[in-house]
């Protein structure tokens, strides 16, 4: 498929909002099953899970899909250096066929500290690597029962080239650690036909000092990753903003305040062109601690 050829499939139907979380990896599997069932009962259409240093995302997605009946489970994202393209397709199609097309595969090139520091692989040409990976996925053999629908593949994308690739060679993009200004730029680059599903961090706390402290606790893990920092610089944040994690940067990346304040930020993404916003609640306890069931329920009641 040529770089300027748009994919012909329609946008994946994952609802206008979803829950993005990395917390469930810190809880035992029986508790994960219970939490997933409760999230589905709240009305959330989609649940996102990352791949970093925790559970295998495909196995974990299977557990979540088994614990639900309608909920879609998306990887945000599975690392392409962690598995061969044929293996990724096999996992994708196995889950889509087994669970009524409720699995959404998000893939990404990840970050140099993970790829080089942990996997011991080269991160020299991530864009070219993704192009090659998608080509190999399209040509991968799969000699088993196919799902009834072609399962969607979306890309972690921040810069213009990867966003364009997500629109032309995949089913859409899942930008992470971005303000609505990025969503507007992404939609312009991608055109109207591909799924755009940014992640948005939220803190339901109205005290500015406490809210920003909580927000920074959820940002720290990402502040040393060049992909995110370079993207923020492209968006107009200064070197001081990026190196000091300024209030301006916190306020741009994390929606904090009252429920109405948070809802306004989610609406800003939709107004900027997002089809779906993956909402990550920050409680100030990192990826550990109690699950934010109260916040998820409060947001669900307001949004769904």
matplotlib code that plots the C-alpha trace (Angstrom):
import matplotlib.pyplot as plt

x = [0.0, 1.4, 2.1, -0.7, -3.3, -6.0, -7.1, -10.6, -12.0, -14.2, -13.1, -13.1, -16.2, -14.7, -17.0, -16.3, -14.4, -12.6, -10.6, -6.8, -5.0, -1.8, -2.9, -4.4, -1.0, -0.3, -3.3, -3.9, -5.7, -8.9, -9.1, -8.5, -11.5, -13.7, -12.5, -13.1, -16.6, -17.3, -15.8, -18.1, -21.1, -20.4, -20.9, -17.4, -17.1, -13.3, -10.5, -6.9, -3.8, -0.1, 2.9, 5.9, 7.3, 4.2, 2.0, 2.0, -0.6, -2.2, -2.6, -3.8, -6.3, -7.6, -8.3, -10.1, -12.1, -13.1, -14.2, -16.6, -19.2, -19.4, -16.3, -13.6, -10.0, -7.2, -3.5, -2.1, 0.4, 2.1, 5.8, 6.7, 10.2, 8.7, 7.3, 7.6, 4.9, 3.5, 3.2, 1.4, -1.1, -1.6, -2.4, -4.6, -6.7, -6.9, -8.4, -10.7, -12.1, -12.5, -14.1, -16.6, -14.2, -13.7, -9.9, -8.2, -4.5, -2.5, 1.2, 4.2, 7.9, 8.2, 11.2, 15.0, 15.5, 13.2, 14.3, 18.0, 18.4, 16.0, 15.6, 19.2, 18.0, 18.6, 16.3, 18.1, 15.2, 11.9, 9.8, 11.3, 11.0, 7.2, 6.8, 8.5, 6.5, 3.2, 4.2, 5.1, 1.8, -0.2, 1.7, 1.7, 0.3, -2.5, -3.8, -6.6, -10.2, -10.4, -12.4, -15.6, -14.2, -10.7, -9.3, -8.1, -4.5, -3.8, -0.4, 1.2, 1.9, 3.1, 5.1, 3.8, 5.3, 4.0, 0.6, 0.4, 1.4, -1.3, -3.9, -2.7, -1.2, -3.2, -6.7, -5.7, -3.6, -3.3, -1.3, -0.2, 0.8, -0.7, -2.9, -5.8, -3.5, -1.8, -5.1, -6.0, -2.7, -3.0, -6.5, -5.2, -2.4, -4.4, -7.5, -11.1, -11.2, -8.8, -9.5, -7.9, -7.9, -5.6, -5.0, -5.8, -4.6, -7.0, -6.9, -10.2, -8.8, -9.6, -6.8, -4.1, -1.1, -2.4, -3.7, -0.4, 1.5, -0.7, -0.4, 3.4, 3.4, 1.6, 4.0, 7.4, 7.7, 7.4, 9.6, 12.8, 11.5, 12.7, 9.7, 7.3, 9.6, 10.4, 6.7, 6.0, 8.8, 7.2, 3.9, 5.6, 6.6, 9.9, 13.1, 12.4, 8.8, 10.2, 13.2, 11.4, 8.0, 6.5, 3.0, 2.3, 3.4, 1.4, -1.7, -1.3, -0.8, -3.1, -6.7, -7.3, -9.9, -13.7, -15.6, -16.7, -13.1, -12.1, -15.2, -14.2, -10.8, -12.3, -14.6, -11.7, -10.1, -13.4, -13.8, -10.2, -11.0, -10.7, -13.1, -12.3, -10.5, -8.8, -9.0, -6.3, -7.2, -4.2, -4.6, -1.1, -0.2, 1.5, 0.6, 0.1, -2.4, -6.2, -8.0, -9.9, -13.3, -15.0, -13.4, -14.2, -17.8, -18.1, -16.7, -18.9, -22.0, -21.1, -20.0, -21.9]
y = [0.0, 3.4, 6.0, 8.2, 5.5, 5.7, 2.5, 1.5, 0.2, 2.4, 3.7, 1.2, 1.7, 2.1, 4.8, 8.4, 7.8, 5.0, 4.1, 4.1, 2.5, 0.8, 0.1, -3.4, -4.9, -4.2, -6.2, -10.0, -11.5, -12.3, -8.6, -7.6, -9.8, -8.1, -4.6, -5.2, -6.5, -3.4, -1.0, -2.6, -2.3, 1.4, 1.7, 2.3, 1.0, 0.5, -0.3, 0.4, -1.3, -0.5, -2.7, -1.7, -3.7, -5.7, -8.4, -9.6, -7.4, -10.2, -12.6, -9.8, -8.7, -12.2, -12.2, -8.9, -10.0, -13.2, -11.2, -9.0, -9.4, -6.1, -4.2, -3.7, -4.0, -2.1, -2.2, 1.2, 0.1, -3.3, -2.8, -4.0, -4.9, -7.4, -9.8, -10.7, -9.2, -12.7, -13.3, -10.0, -10.9, -14.4, -12.8, -10.1, -12.5, -15.1, -12.6, -11.0, -14.3, -15.6, -12.5, -11.2, -8.7, -6.8, -6.6, -3.5, -3.8, -0.7, -1.0, 1.4, 1.7, 2.4, 4.4, 4.1, 3.4, 0.4, -0.9, -0.4, -0.5, -3.4, -5.4, -4.7, -3.8, -0.8, 2.2, 4.0, 4.1, 3.8, 5.1, 2.8, -0.1, 0.6, 0.8, -2.6, -4.1, -3.1, -4.6, -7.9, -7.9, -7.5, -10.4, -12.7, -16.2, -17.2, -20.8, -20.8, -19.6, -16.0, -13.4, -12.3, -8.7, -7.5, -6.5, -2.9, -1.9, 1.6, 3.2, 5.2, 8.4, 11.8, 13.3, 14.2, 11.2, 8.6, 10.3, 10.1, 6.5, 5.7, 7.2, 5.6, 2.3, 1.5, 2.3, 5.3, 6.8, 6.7, 9.8, 9.7, 12.6, 15.3, 18.4, 19.2, 21.4, 18.2, 16.6, 19.5, 19.1, 15.4, 15.6, 18.0, 15.7, 12.5, 13.7, 12.9, 9.1, 7.5, 7.0, 9.5, 8.4, 10.5, 9.7, 12.4, 12.4, 13.8, 14.7, 15.3, 17.8, 21.5, 22.7, 23.9, 22.9, 19.5, 18.9, 19.8, 17.6, 14.7, 15.5, 15.5, 12.1, 10.8, 12.6, 11.7, 8.3, 10.0, 13.1, 11.3, 9.8, 11.9, 11.1, 12.9, 15.7, 16.4, 16.4, 18.9, 21.2, 21.0, 22.1, 25.3, 24.4, 25.9, 24.1, 25.4, 24.0, 20.6, 20.4, 21.8, 20.3, 23.8, 24.6, 25.5, 22.1, 20.3, 22.3, 21.5, 17.8, 17.0, 18.1, 18.9, 20.6, 20.0, 17.4, 20.2, 21.3, 17.7, 17.4, 20.6, 19.2, 16.0, 18.1, 20.2, 17.0, 16.1, 19.6, 19.4, 16.3, 13.3, 10.4, 8.9, 10.1, 7.5, 8.9, 8.1, 9.0, 10.0, 9.6, 10.5, 6.9, 6.1, 2.8, 1.2, 1.8, 1.4, 1.4, 4.7, 3.1, 6.2, 8.5, 6.1, 5.9, 9.6, 10.2, 7.4, 9.0, 12.3, 11.1, 8.0]
z = [0.0, -0.9, 1.7, 0.4, 0.1, 2.8, 4.4, 3.3, 6.6, 8.7, 12.1, 14.9, 17.1, 20.6, 22.0, 22.6, 25.9, 27.7, 30.8, 30.4, 33.2, 34.2, 37.7, 37.3, 36.8, 40.5, 41.6, 41.7, 38.8, 40.7, 41.7, 38.0, 36.9, 39.5, 38.6, 34.9, 35.5, 37.6, 34.9, 32.3, 34.6, 34.9, 31.2, 29.9, 26.3, 26.2, 28.7, 27.7, 29.1, 28.4, 28.0, 30.0, 32.9, 33.8, 32.5, 28.9, 27.2, 25.1, 28.0, 30.2, 27.5, 27.3, 31.1, 30.8, 27.8, 29.6, 32.6, 30.5, 27.8, 25.9, 27.0, 24.4, 25.5, 23.8, 24.1, 24.6, 23.4, 22.7, 21.9, 18.5, 19.6, 22.1, 19.4, 15.8, 13.5, 12.8, 16.5, 16.9, 14.2, 15.7, 19.1, 17.6, 15.5, 18.3, 20.7, 18.1, 17.0, 20.6, 22.0, 19.4, 17.9, 21.1, 21.0, 19.7, 19.0, 19.6, 18.8, 19.1, 18.7, 22.5, 23.7, 23.4, 27.1, 26.9, 23.4, 23.9, 27.6, 28.4, 25.1, 23.9, 20.4, 18.1, 18.2, 15.4, 12.9, 14.7, 11.8, 9.3, 11.7, 12.1, 8.3, 8.0, 10.9, 9.4, 6.0, 7.7, 9.6, 6.4, 4.8, 7.9, 7.5, 9.8, 9.3, 11.9, 12.2, 11.2, 13.2, 11.5, 11.1, 10.2, 13.7, 13.9, 14.4, 15.7, 16.2, 19.1, 17.2, 18.1, 15.2, 11.7, 9.9, 12.4, 12.5, 8.7, 8.8, 11.3, 9.0, 5.8, 6.8, 10.0, 11.4, 13.4, 16.2, 20.0, 21.0, 24.6, 27.0, 24.8, 25.2, 22.9, 20.8, 19.7, 18.9, 16.6, 14.8, 14.6, 13.0, 10.4, 9.5, 9.6, 7.7, 8.7, 8.1, 10.6, 14.3, 16.6, 20.3, 22.5, 26.2, 28.8, 32.4, 34.9, 38.6, 40.4, 43.0, 43.1, 45.4, 42.9, 45.0, 45.8, 42.3, 40.7, 43.2, 42.3, 38.6, 38.7, 40.5, 37.4, 35.0, 36.5, 34.8, 31.4, 31.9, 31.0, 27.7, 24.7, 22.5, 24.8, 25.7, 22.0, 21.2, 23.9, 22.6, 19.1, 20.7, 22.1, 25.6, 26.6, 27.7, 31.2, 31.1, 30.0, 32.3, 35.4, 34.8, 35.2, 36.2, 32.6, 31.5, 34.2, 33.4, 29.7, 30.0, 33.0, 33.4, 37.1, 39.1, 39.5, 37.5, 35.2, 34.7, 33.7, 31.4, 29.7, 28.8, 27.4, 25.4, 24.1, 22.7, 21.0, 19.6, 18.3, 16.3, 18.7, 18.1, 21.5, 24.6, 26.8, 30.3, 32.9, 36.5, 38.6, 42.3, 43.5, 44.2, 41.0, 39.4, 42.8, 45.5, 45.5, 42.2, 41.5, 41.4, 42.8, 40.2, 37.4, 38.5, 38.8, 35.4, 33.9, 35.3, 33.8, 30.4, 29.5]

ax = plt.figure().add_subplot(projection="3d")
ax.plot(x, y, z, "-o")
ax.set_aspect("equal")
plt.show()
